[in-house]
Amino acid sequence: MSTTKRQHRSEVISGIRMLADFLERHSDLPVPYSVDVLVFPGIDKGYAIQRAAVERLAELHDVAFKDQAGHYTASIEFGRASYRMVAISEEAYARHSALMSYQDSVIPDTPSRVERETNTRINIPAPENYGRKCECGALADKGTSLCRKCRSRSRWNRRKAPFSREGDQW
C-alpha cells in the first residue's frame, strides 16, 4: 500500500472515530437511524475487477453478495452501522446517466397566490343542507330518509322483485 493510500485510510478511520466521540460527548444531538459506509473498489478499473473485490470481501468475511440491476454488493453489518462494497456495471451507470439527463428538463409549476388561497379553503356544505343520516351511515338528501345509493338499490330490488323466485341465486 502506498504512502498516500495509507495516509488516506488513517484519515478516514480517524474521522470516523472523531465523529463517534463527538456524538457520544453531545448526547443532546440526534443521531441517524443507521450509518452506511459505501466503498466503490477500483473505480478507475473495469467492472470485472470491481466484482472480484466485492466477491473477495464476501468470501473473507463470510457474507453473501447480491447482484441487483447491475449493482453487485456485499455488506458487513455492525448493529446499526454497515460497511458496504459496491461494484456498478457500465450498463447500470449508463441507465442512471440517461435518467439524470432529464433532471433540469422538467420544472414543476409553482402555484400562484390565487391557487394557494382556493386550495386552502374547502367549502363543505353544512349537514343541515343534507338532512339526516341514512341507515347505511351516509348522509341522506334533504327530504328523504335514504342516501342516493340506498334509493338506487331499493329501485333495483323493486324492478327485479316480480321476476325473482325464492331460491334463485344471482
Secondary structure, 3 states (H helix, E strand, C coil): CCHHHHHHHHHHHHHHHHHHHHHHHCCCCCCCCCEEEEECCCCCCCHHHHHHHHHHHHHHCCCCEEEECCEEEEEEEECCEEEEEEEECHHHHHHHHHHHCCCCCCCCCCCCHHHHHHHHCCCCCCHHHCCCECCCCCECCCCCCCCHHHHHHHHHHHHHHHHCCCCCCC
